[in-house]
Amino acid sequence: MNTNAPTPAEVKVLANVPVTRVLALGRWTDTALPEKRAAVMPFEARETMALMLAGKIDQWFARSDGEGAVFLMNVTDADEAHALLEALPLGQAGMMTFELIPIGPLWPLGLLARDG
């Protein structure tokens, strides 16, 4: 028997991790036709860079399936991330939506700090 197994109480405490970032998975909407996107993208790039320089976006990526963008955001609240992304030109034009996933430290690593 593994005597180092966490108790249910320890798992509950460790699993209650703080939100330290929000992962934003963007997806083009049906209205985001390529010819419409081209007119908006220069503005989108500038506004996105402004969020990065303001410290709100830590990393940004293009989805390899071509379906949109992914941002790792330096915010701790999905509502704040939503407001920031909806204010971008593609959000205002209704051309991109985001799935927002609050994330935090990998809680099982806390088991390594346990005594015993």
C-alpha positions in Angstrom: 0.0 0.0 0.0 1.2 3.5 -0.9 1.5 5.4 2.4 2.4 8.6 0.4 -1.0 8.8 -1.3 -2.7 12.1 -0.6 -5.7 12.2 1.6 -9.0 13.5 0.1 -8.6 16.7 2.2 -5.1 17.2 0.8 -6.3 16.7 -2.8 -9.1 19.2 -2.2 -6.7 21.9 -0.9 -4.1 21.3 -3.6 -6.7 21.2 -6.4 -8.0 24.7 -5.4 -5.3 26.5 -7.3 -5.4 30.2 -8.1 -6.1 31.4 -11.6 -2.9 33.0 -12.9 -3.6 33.2 -16.6 -6.4 32.8 -19.1 -5.9 30.7 -22.3 -8.0 32.1 -25.1 -8.7 29.8 -28.0 -10.0 31.9 -31.0 -12.1 30.7 -33.8 -13.3 32.5 -37.0 -17.0 33.0 -37.2 -19.1 32.4 -40.3 -19.0 36.1 -41.1 -15.2 36.2 -41.2 -14.8 35.6 -44.9 -11.2 36.0 -46.1 -11.9 39.1 -48.1 -13.5 40.8 -45.1 -10.7 39.7 -42.7 -8.0 41.3 -44.9 -9.4 44.7 -44.4 -9.5 44.3 -40.6 -6.2 42.5 -39.9 -3.8 45.6 -40.0 -6.0 47.1 -37.2 -6.2 43.8 -35.4 -2.5 43.4 -35.4 -1.8 46.9 -34.0 -4.5 46.5 -31.3 -3.2 43.0 -30.3 0.4 44.3 -30.1 -0.9 47.1 -27.9 -2.4 44.5 -25.5 0.9 42.7 -25.5 2.9 45.8 -24.8 0.4 46.6 -22.0 1.2 43.2 -20.4 -2.3 41.8 -21.0 -1.2 39.2 -23.7 1.9 37.2 -22.8 2.1 35.0 -25.9 0.2 34.7 -29.1 0.0 32.0 -31.7 -1.8 31.1 -34.9 -3.8 27.9 -34.8 -2.1 25.3 -37.0 -5.6 24.3 -38.4 -6.0 27.9 -39.7 -9.1 28.4 -37.6 -8.0 31.5 -35.6 -5.6 32.6 -32.9 -4.5 31.4 -29.4 -3.5 33.9 -26.7 -2.0 33.2 -23.3 -3.3 36.2 -21.4 -1.9 37.8 -18.2 -5.2 38.2 -16.6 -6.8 36.2 -13.7 -10.4 36.7 -14.7 -12.2 35.3 -17.8 -14.6 38.3 -17.9 -11.6 40.7 -18.2 -10.1 38.5 -21.0 -13.5 38.5 -22.8 -13.8 42.3 -22.5 -10.3 42.8 -23.9 -10.8 40.4 -26.8 -14.3 41.7 -27.7 -12.8 45.2 -27.9 -10.3 44.1 -30.6 -11.4 44.9 -34.2 -12.2 41.3 -35.1 -14.3 41.0 -31.9 -16.1 44.3 -32.7 -16.8 43.0 -36.2 -18.1 39.7 -34.9 -15.5 37.8 -36.9 -13.8 35.9 -34.0 -15.1 34.2 -30.9 -13.0 32.8 -28.0 -13.2 29.9 -25.7 -11.7 31.2 -22.4 -10.0 28.7 -20.1 -8.8 30.0 -16.7 -5.6 28.2 -15.8 -3.2 28.1 -12.9 -0.3 26.1 -11.4 -0.2 22.4 -12.0 -1.6 21.4 -8.6 -0.3 17.8 -8.4 3.2 19.3 -8.1 2.2 20.4 -4.6 2.3 16.7 -3.7 6.0 16.8 -4.1 6.3 19.4 -1.3 4.5 17.1 1.2 6.4 15.6 4.1 6.5 11.8 4.2 
